[in-house]
Amino acid sequence: MWGRQPMRPPAGEPAPVLDVARIREHFCFPAVGRVVTNNAASTQPPRELLELYRSLGPWYENVHRGQSSASQHTTALFEESYDTIAAWLNAPSRRTIATYRNTTEAHNAVMYSLLTEFRDGDNIVTTMLEHNSNFVPWYALCREILPRLGRRVECRIARFDHASGELDLDHLASLVDSRTKLICCTGASNFLGTKPDLATIRDIAVRSGYQQPDGECRSRLLVDGEHLRSRVREATGEAPIKLAVDAVGGMATDRLAACLAKGGILVNYGAMSGEPCSISPRSFIFNDVTLKGFWLAPWLRGAPREKQAALFAELVGLVAKGVLHAPIQATYTVAEIKQAVAAAHQGERGGKVLVVAEALR
């Protein structure tokens, strides 16, 4: 059975309370006694957005088209906004994002970009939790667009539990197979308020076996919503985070820095993104975040053997107790080293790839 997120907090713990009054303070409409229920394309602008417009007005000028100080100032703010959006979306870099007027337009852009990749007999899996923007494009693709090109692609819809509002992960898993090119899922249902277990859905996508044109063997996963900072706050009960560890670099470093409390430390020990660490000056200036580097080899060369032995003994004990653990996707013998290396080079893996002695397998 696929794991499900609990609907209620553990016994003895208070249920999280949504501070409606605090949220309403960010908007103007409550001052005139209005009750607003239309929050789609006409969502009410918060005071902070209106203040941003007012602050831009005095120095607003053409972007990328002027030599004046006002034009250069506006251009710099415009360019910086892409980094902000990339961090909010958990994108690895500003070069991997495209901006659109709304979610519907963005999903349609994804749909049309994948149009020529679909093969006859493929399928798309979406859910009954979706907003129309993450359902109509795929339904139309399968029912209206691809049939005109002579391709039959099925749109499959995963149901949800009517009692809890949770996505039925077992049903979703049963719909995904080796012909599932794409899984589309919301990060949070905007009419039920539930949040699907994205880690499990990602695992289902990784294990589908679909052969993508770029050689990857997995289904693509399109998530509508979600960003790191809010997820960390929710998972920790808004506890102050003092330490973060980064092995990715690029914009991932900035997203981690944004999660830290004032005076927090961010330790980087890798650059899996292939890009240098990128952090907004805001984290340094206003939040006093410190970025440090770490590499194990210099420590091993300088630390006494007794200290190294004590460290590894402590780590082994934590592993044995289950305190330290890592997911394992697959194990291989030494004779299968080629398959192990190929598996390790696959992107978006769900765990470690281990090479073990035959007797330990």
Secondary structure as the mmCIF struct_conf table of DSSP 4:
data_model
#
loop_
_struct_conf.conf_type_id
_struct_conf.id
_struct_conf.beg_label_comp_id
_struct_conf.beg_label_asym_id
_struct_conf.beg_label_seq_id
_struct_conf.end_label_comp_id
_struct_conf.end_label_asym_id
_struct_conf.end_label_seq_id
BEND BEND1 MET A 7 ARG A 8
HELX_LH_PP_P HELX_LH_PP_P1 PRO A 9 PRO A 10
TURN_TY1_P TURN_TY1_P1 ALA A 11 GLY A 12
BEND BEND2 GLU A 13 GLU A 13
HELX_LH_PP_P HELX_LH_PP_P2 PRO A 14 PRO A 16
HELX_RH_AL_P HELX_RH_AL_P1 VAL A 20 ARG A 24
TURN_TY1_P TURN_TY1_P2 GLU A 25 HIS A 26
BEND BEND3 CYS A 28 CYS A 28
HELX_RH_3T_P HELX_RH_3T_P1 PHE A 29 VAL A 32
TURN_TY1_P TURN_TY1_P3 GLY A 33 GLY A 33
BEND BEND4 ALA A 40 ALA A 40
TURN_TY1_P TURN_TY1_P4 ALA A 41 SER A 42
HELX_LH_PP_P HELX_LH_PP_P3 THR A 43 PRO A 46
HELX_RH_AL_P HELX_RH_AL_P2 ARG A 47 LEU A 56
HELX_RH_3T_P HELX_RH_3T_P2 GLY A 57 TRP A 59
BEND BEND5 VAL A 63 ARG A 65
BEND BEND6 SER A 68 SER A 68
HELX_RH_AL_P HELX_RH_AL_P3 SER A 69 LEU A 89
TURN_TY1_P TURN_TY1_P5 ASN A 90 ASN A 90
BEND BEND7 PRO A 92 PRO A 92
HELX_RH_3T_P HELX_RH_3T_P3 ARG A 94 THR A 96
BEND BEND8 ARG A 101 ASN A 102
HELX_RH_AL_P HELX_RH_AL_P4 THR A 103 LEU A 114
HELX_RH_3T_P HELX_RH_3T_P4 LEU A 115 GLU A 117
TURN_TY1_P TURN_TY1_P6 ASP A 120 GLY A 121
STRN STRN1 ASN A 123 THR A 127
TURN_TY1_P TURN_TY1_P7 MET A 128 LEU A 129
HELX_RH_3T_P HELX_RH_3T_P5 ASN A 132 ASN A 134
TURN_TY1_P TURN_TY1_P8 PHE A 135 PHE A 135
HELX_RH_AL_P HELX_RH_AL_P5 VAL A 136 ALA A 140
HELX_RH_PI_P HELX_RH_PI_P1 LEU A 141 ILE A 145
HELX_RH_AL_P HELX_RH_AL_P6 LEU A 146 ARG A 148
TURN_TY1_P TURN_TY1_P9 LEU A 149 GLY A 150
STRN STRN2 GLU A 154 ALA A 158
STRN STRN3 PHE A 160 PHE A 160
TURN_TY1_P TURN_TY1_P10 HIS A 162 SER A 164
STRN STRN4 LEU A 167 LEU A 167
HELX_RH_AL_P HELX_RH_AL_P7 LEU A 169 LEU A 175
TURN_TY1_P TURN_TY1_P11 SER A 178 ARG A 179
STRN STRN5 THR A 180 THR A 186
BEND BEND9 GLY A 187 ALA A 188
TURN_TY1_P TURN_TY1_P12 ASN A 190 LEU A 192
HELX_RH_AL_P HELX_RH_AL_P8 LEU A 198 VAL A 206
TURN_TY1_P TURN_TY1_P13 ARG A 207 ARG A 207
BEND BEND10 SER A 208 SER A 208
STRN STRN6 GLN A 211 GLN A 211
TURN_TY1_P TURN_TY1_P14 PRO A 213 ASP A 214
BEND BEND11 GLY A 215 GLY A 215
STRN STRN7 CYS A 217 CYS A 217
BEND BEND12 ARG A 218 ARG A 218
STRN STRN8 ARG A 220 ASP A 224
BEND BEND13 GLY A 225 GLY A 225
HELX_RH_AL_P HELX_RH_AL_P9 LEU A 228 THR A 236
TURN_TY1_P TURN_TY1_P15 GLY A 237 GLU A 238
HELX_LH_PP_P HELX_LH_PP_P4 ALA A 239 ILE A 241
STRN STRN9 LEU A 243 ASP A 246
BEND BEND14 ALA A 247 VAL A 248
TURN_TY1_P TURN_TY1_P16 GLY A 250 GLY A 250
HELX_RH_AL_P HELX_RH_AL_P10 MET A 251 CYS A 259
BEND BEND15 LEU A 260 LEU A 260
HELX_LH_PP_P HELX_LH_PP_P5 ALA A 261 ALA A 261
TURN_TY1_P TURN_TY1_P17 LYS A 262 GLY A 263
STRN STRN10 ILE A 265 ASN A 268
TURN_TY1_P TURN_TY1_P18 MET A 272 SER A 273
BEND BEND16 GLY A 274 GLU A 275
HELX_RH_AL_P HELX_RH_AL_P11 PRO A 281 ILE A 285
TURN_TY1_P TURN_TY1_P19 PHE A 286 ASN A 287
STRN STRN11 THR A 290 GLY A 293
HELX_RH_AL_P HELX_RH_AL_P12 LEU A 296 GLY A 302
BEND BEND17 ALA A 303 ALA A 303
HELX_RH_AL_P HELX_RH_AL_P13 ARG A 305 ALA A 320
TURN_TY1_P TURN_TY1_P20 LYS A 321 GLY A 322
BEND BEND18 VAL A 323 LEU A 324
STRN STRN12 ILE A 328 THR A 333
HELX_RH_3T_P HELX_RH_3T_P6 VAL A 334 GLU A 336
HELX_RH_AL_P HELX_RH_AL_P14 ILE A 337 ALA A 344
TURN_TY1_P TURN_TY1_P21 HIS A 345 HIS A 345
BEND BEND19 GLN A 346 GLU A 348
BEND BEND20 GLY A 350 GLY A 351
STRN STRN13 LYS A 352 VAL A 356
HELX_RH_3T_P HELX_RH_3T_P7 GLU A 358 LEU A 360
#
